[in-house]
Every structure is written in C-alpha cells, then in structure tokens.
Amino acid sequence: MRLASAPLPPVENALPLWPPLLAARGPGTSSSGHAHHALHLVLGLDGPLRVRSEGGPWESMAGVLTAPDVPHALDAEGRQVLLVFLDPESEVGAALAARLSGPLRALSNEERDALLPGAEPARLMGPEGAAWTRRVMEVLGAPMPSAPRAIHPRVRKVLRLLRDLPPEADTSLEALAAQVGLSPGRLMHAFTESIGLPWRPYLAWLRLQRAAAGIVAGMPLGEAAHAAGFSDAAHMTRTFQRMLGLPPSALKPRS
C-alpha cells in the first residue's frame, strides 16, 4: 500500500523519541506471503480484512496484529486501512508481542473502533504517538509501564545532537559518547534505561522515520536515503525490506 497524502513532519524537524513506529493510511492492497521483523498492526477502516498466517486458511477480521518474523498474507483490496509498524525491541513492542499466543491476534470491531480516534500517520509519528501506543496496549490488554521513564540528562543531550547533526555526521556510539562526556558503555546503559530501546535499534528506526518522512514529502529515493543517514538508496531499500517487508518506493504518495 501507499502512505496517505497527509503531510508528515518535515525531515529537518525533530522526530519523536518515542514511540519507534512507522504509520500509513490509505488504500489497501493484497500481499503475498511475507515476513518482517516489525510487529504489524493493520486496521480495516471501512470493512473487514482477510488475513492468513504461515500458509493457513484465510480469516476475516476488523484488524490484526502479527508477531515478528512470522510469514503472513493480507488481503485488503478495496479497503481503506491504517497500517502501523512497531519495533519489537521497544517497550511497547515487547509488551504487545508478549500478548500474542500465536502468529497473529485478531481485533474485534470494538477494539478497532477504540483505536481509530486520532490515528493519522502525521500525528502518530509525532508527539501524539506515545499516547496512542499506550491506548493500543490498554485495548489489547498488554501490561502498562508502571511509571514514565526518567531521561538521563546526557541522553537528552544525545537526542538533541541526533536532531541537529547533518546526515553525514558520525553517529556512532563512541562519537556521541565523547561529545556528551560519558564512556560508550555508560551511554549505552543510560540510553536503554532512559528510552526503553537499545542504541542500535533506536538509530535504525530513527533512520526509517526520517526516510519515510522524506519519501512522503516527495523526495527522490536517493535524496531521502541521504537525508536519513543511509549510505545510498540500495542500503535504504535493503533495510526497508528486512525490517518492514516492503520497499521504500511503496511509501511514495500517489500522484
């Protein structure tokens, strides 16, 4: 499917530290069997979807959450859908994955309807995304965090650096640790404790978010790859395929 034409935050703006997600809303399609590492939440906005996992029978449902790395196929032809990818290593991703007793979890009409208010990609990939993912956890019965995480002041400085650094800058753990006056080991620990996601997965999802924002804004794939910190468009494409099961060209807005 293609992302909705609603604008996302400009690439140069600060992207959210939480949640690490990518969202799309628009016409659905029919996909053959595929797997990806992200959790995959799909809601049928104007009718049920058909889903099957691991070559099993097709099932009709209002929405679906699929487990990481599980082969599945989706038939949303003729439907409007909301599609959200969540990093399984993130706090919310791990909590939702723990609620899966099999390869997928069907959503009822009532559960889908409870998640639709405010579910626009531009909002979900911005500051409102944290509240929405908490609603997902509540609706699906996942355990809620006991209290908001306290962000270490040096981690806040790292997040500001990531916002302001040019795409070609060195964003290795060692380089950023030196800039904020911590050892790499201490920064890695403080980062995971503060954000709820290890350094490498966070940086990978940050790049995906930046690339998605650029593509939706109409950037050529090569420019979007550079703006997001990928070495080239081929590197970006391999990352999208591995993590999301779709090519970045699928995110281009319809003309």
Secondary structure as UniProt FT lines:
FT   TURN            11..12
FT   STRAND          21..27
FT   STRAND          30..34
FT   STRAND          39..44
FT   STRAND          49..53
FT   TURN            54..55
FT   STRAND          59..61
FT   STRAND          63..66
FT   TURN            68..69
FT   STRAND          72..75
FT   TURN            77..78
FT   STRAND          80..86
FT   TURN            88..89
FT   HELIX           91..98
FT   STRAND          104..107
FT   HELIX           109..115
FT   TURN            117..118
FT   HELIX           121..124
FT   TURN            125..128
FT   HELIX           129..139
FT   TURN            140..141
FT   HELIX           153..164
FT   TURN            167..168
FT   HELIX           173..180
FT   HELIX           184..195
FT   HELIX           199..216
FT   TURN            217..218
FT   HELIX           221..228
FT   HELIX           233..244
FT   HELIX           248..251
//
